[in-house]
């Protein structure tokens, strides 16, 4: 006997049972949007009940549509693969339409489509995840019967323009009449672009219920908030149809009404994108003269996957060199793959964890689509990671899928609970012995004594230790964030983090230097910095023995500080960036600068704050503070291993440069004459050609740091006298080895171009990299305007803007300074504490800058995407580090 699971679109529908199309429409209805009423049933259901309930007539026609598993999904739209039968006006036609629609699922073209896109495999996995699906039923097609709306104007809207998805434009195509004319392709639509800022409200009642109601809603109070910034480009891709011909194209609606419709549907499209965790939406709609109806909403599959910069900016804040990425990417992706496989087990089959992260424009991005898919398989909301790392809101989890994954989740919880013990074990057995061995056999970076083979042996030992260290470096911050969420404790003592310890120690010796300079020369702070501070302190400008001893003691303390924390750098995860140990003169200058700042700027006590576990007797707080200490220990081990890794590569390069390890026959050769030809190489971009036009007369690589433009695999091949094989970052027109300098030039030029951007797109859609235009000049801002970000350190402060695109210890910074930086890392810490406030273009509450700001009571706002475009040097602002707001007070003029 046939079963009956007839549902209406007013019921909550599960996409695993009824397909994404029906499930999406039921969600739209639940959210308050206007959706034509309808019913849905699964394959194998008793249709008699449906035929009894639906009473189609000439006055009330219905449309029969498919809602297959996998249809309207991120992976496949299945557009045009299944039949839709419109204008059904009687029960006999309805019965036939149901059969035709169901039969289209088994058509040869539909089967081939699902096979080519791997949708069938996804369906099998979905069935395995659900105990509510009848696995004996071979078909995974649900049928959807809806009241048919007779539209006077219809169209589709793309919340992100599929051609230029990184802008603020919603692309809309419009035809007169019903939607069937548009999807059939028989009519050329008019094309419009509506600019919708990301600041548009999440909910604008009663949006999309009826245009007349929207008119009533639009009071003067709400007009600026909702419609004031929406701009319509009526000639987008359609210059041959000017606006004055509007009446001929859309006789049933006035130009003003069409503008209202376009504005409404654009706002809806962007709202639905937000509700679907940032996934661009393809929206089908129609207007019947009174109501704006939503007929379909689905992801734009051609913009899949979606890459996010939000979380990646926390761990890899700046531009990344090829060598650093060739090491960190497989390590990071491998650790994430192991974590997720612990939970999912066999359900992780088919997931390519090597695609967890990639570079776009030399900057790291995480695969938001893959992470969302993984979290959904685990029963967790797709935004779970941002909830932990960036304190974003989180939707409700799927408790059914959570139960299925409960054994794996408990295994992961067990690993978290034992994390301190396992790290202690690995620290005793691996990390401490290795770091001690490396310290007892240090690398002299100016004159390395180790042979290349010894350096490669050293390098391999470090890489082996970096695998578990990377795991701890991911699990410890996430574990701390989870514990803080559970305990509802935000502020912890950050003194166990290496950058905080280094900054505290640096401030202490800066304080001693200030007292010394005050005694020797009370007016020293009003003059230029001492040209040679080391010589001055060691007695080069004084004959007083007591002053000489004091100066020498101070230098010894500075050198001890540099020896202790010299493994840190401006960007710790990028081994191409010099460590503090390699730039002592810079830190001498900053030491003097910090001492000068202490003469005029009141600083917090240099003694360590009482940690949380001494401020309260709560056992949970003590446990949380201990885990925070674990995070600091892990960070130090990880950073020290990366520094040792860098020094290995610097030593390899210093031993005669990479060029000396090329085959002897290529060292003195010039690039082929065709390289310098005026004709571009095949498939060369403008960047390729600009490098092709540069003459490289010698194959030897003599510029310091050239090794960091190669990958670790290429370096191994070079030292083994093997050809360098082309990779995705070594274009195929470059010959092995003989074009090595040209390859390095290519990557260097590409990197220099990419890092010109202080503001990167937060999301990249699809596999292709959007064009990254040059850095914008700051735009004029109006006093009273407010920018928003993530409040990372409490307090309010007013000060003048200083834009800092890269670390510079010579900056004149005081308590009136509001530093605006592209990112923050451990190496920035001694500079940050001299400022009155901090604004960062990227980062969250767990970023290095946020931790240091909280430690020193400096108000900080992170993740202000347009900071460098909207703020101007010298401009006065007031920042609120709790609310995450920046109020513009006056321009630089």
BELLINFEN-V691739 format. One line per field, one symbol per residue. ss: DSSP state (H for helix, E for strand, C for the rest). phi: phi as a letter, one per 30 degrees, with the letter a starting at -180 (. if undefined). burial: I if it has 9 or more other ideal C-beta (glycine too) atoms within 8 Angstrom, else O. Layout:
BEGIN
ss=???
phi=???
burial=???
END
This chain:
BEGIN
ss=CCECCCEECCCCCCHHHHHHHHHHHHHHHHCCCCCCCEEEEECCECCHHHHHHCCCCCCCCEEEEEEECCCCCCCCCCCCCCCCEEEECCHHHHHHHHHHHHHHCCCHHHHHHHHHHCHHHHHHHHHHHCCCCCCCCCCCEEEEEEECCCCCEEEEEECCCCCCCCCCEEEEEEEECCCHHHHHCCCCCEEEEEECCCCCCCCCCCCCCCHHHHHHHCCHHHHHHHCCCCEEECCCCCCCCCHHHHHHHCCCCCHHHHHHHHHHHHHHHHHHHHHCCCCCEEEEEEECCCCEEEEEEEECHHHCCEEECCCHHHHCCCCCCHHHHHHHHHHHHHHHHHHHHHHHHHHHCCCCHHHCEEEECCEEEEEHHHHHHHHHHHCCCCCHHHHHHHCCCCCCCCHHHHHHCHHHHHHHHHHHHCHHHHHHHHHHHHHHHHHHHHHHCCCCCCCCCCCHHHHHHHHHHHHHHHHHHHHHHHHHHHHHHHHHHHHCCCCCCCCCCHHHHHHHHHHHHHHHHHHHHHHHCCCHHHCCCCCCHHHHHHHHCCCCHHHHHHHHHHHHHHHHHHHHHCCCECCCCCCCCCEHHHCHHHHHHHHHHHHHHHHHCCCCCCCCCCCHHHHCCCHHHHHHHHHHHHHHHHHHHHHHHHHHHHHHHHHHHHCCCHHHHCCHHHHCCCCCHHHHCCCCCCCCCHHHHHHHCCCCCCCCCCCCCHHHHCCHHHHHHHHCCCCCCCCCCCCCCCCCCCCHHHHHHHHHHHHHHHCCCCCCCCEEECCCCCCCCCCCCCCCCCCCCEEECEEEECCEEEEEEEEECCCCCCCCCCCCEEEEECCCCHHHHHHHCCCCEEEECCCCCCCHHHHHHHHCCCEEEECCCCHHHHCCCCCEEEEECCCCEEEEEECCC
phi=.ddbbdbcddddccddcciddddddddedddjddbedabbbddjdddeddddddbdaddbdbbcbdbddjdhcddadididcdccchdbadddddddddddddddcddddddddddcidddddddddddccccdddddcbcccbcbddccdcablbbcdbeedbdcccdccbcbbdjdddddddidbdddcbbcdbddddedbbdceidadeddeddddddcdddccdcdbccdcehbddbddddedddbddbdedddddddddddddeddddddchideccccbabcjbcccccabaddddccdcccceddddcbdcdcdeddddcddddddddddddddeddidddejdcddcdbacbhicdbcddddddddddddicddcedddddciddbdddcdddeddceeddddddddddcdddddedddddbddddddddddbdcdddbdcddeddddddeddddddddddddddcdddddddddddddhcccbdcdddeddedddddddddddddddddddaecdddcdeddbddddddjdbbcdddddddddddddddddddddcdddbdbddcddcedeedbddddddddddddddddbcdcdeddddddedcdbcdddddddddddddeddddddddddddddedddddedddkieedcdeedcdcdcdedddcdddddeiddddedddedddcdbddccdejedddccddddddddchcddddbdcbedddddhdcedddddeddddddddddddccddbccidcdddcddeddecdbcejdbcbacdcadjbacacdbdbdbebdddcbbdddcdcbdabbeddedddddcdabbbdbjbdcdedddddddcicebbciceceddccbeidcbbccdcdicbcdcaddd
burial=OOOOOIIIIOOOIOIIIIIIIIIIIIOIIOOOIIIIOIIIIIIOIOIOIIIOOIOIOOOOIIIIIIIIIIIIIOIIIIOOIIOIIOOIOOIOIIIOIIOIIIIIIOIOOIIOIIIOOIIIOIIOIIIOIIOOIOOOIOIIIIIIIIIIIOIIIIIIIIIIIIOOIIOOIIIIIIIIOIIOIIIOOOIOIIIIIIIIOOOIOOOIOIIIIIIOIIOOIIOOOIIOOIOOIIOIIOOIOOOOOOOOOIOOIIOOIOOOIIIIIIIIIIIIIIIIIIOIIIIIIIIIIIIIOOIIIIIIIIIIIOIIIIIIIIIIIIIIIIIIIIIIIIIIIIIIIIIIIIIIIIIIOOIIOOIOIOIIIIIIIIIIIIIIIIIIIIIIIIIIIIIIIIIIIIOOOOOOIIOOIIOOIOOIIOIIOOIIOOIIOIIOOIIOOIIOOIIOOIOOOOIOIOOIOIOIOOIIOIIOIIIOIIIIIIIIIIIIIIIIIIIIOOIOIOOIIIIIIIIIIIIIIIIIIIIIIIOIIIOOOOOIOOOOOOOOIOOIIIIOOIOOOOIIOIIIOIIOIIOOIIOOIIIIIIIIIIIIIOIIIIIOOOIIIIIIIIIIIIIOIOIOOOOOOOIIIOOOOOOOIIIIIIIIIIIIIIIIIIIIIIIIIIIIIIIIIIIOIIIIIIOOOIIOOOIOOOIOOOOOIOOIOOIIIIIIOOOIOIIIIOOOOIIIIIIIOIIIIIIOOOOIOOOOOIIOOIOIIIIIIIIIIIIIIIIOIIIOIOIIOOIIIIOOOIOIOOOIOIOOIOOOOOIOIIIIIOIOIOIIIIIIOOOOIOIOIIIOIIIIIIIIIIIIIIIIIIIIIIIIIIIIIIIIIIIIIIIIOIIIIIIIOOIIIIIIOOIIIIIIIOOIIIIIIOIOO
END
